[in-house]
């Protein structure tokens, strides 16, 4: 996730201030403000 998040940000994603479980997944917002999550598959 740490490697993927900067790429998502470069494409316009924003990170909201609240992250419910940042070690398990990251909530991001697309440029239109819709939330989506990134995670690592085990």
ABEGO torsion letter per residue (X at the ends): XAAAAAAAAAAGBBBBABBABAAABBBBBBAAGBBBBBBBBX
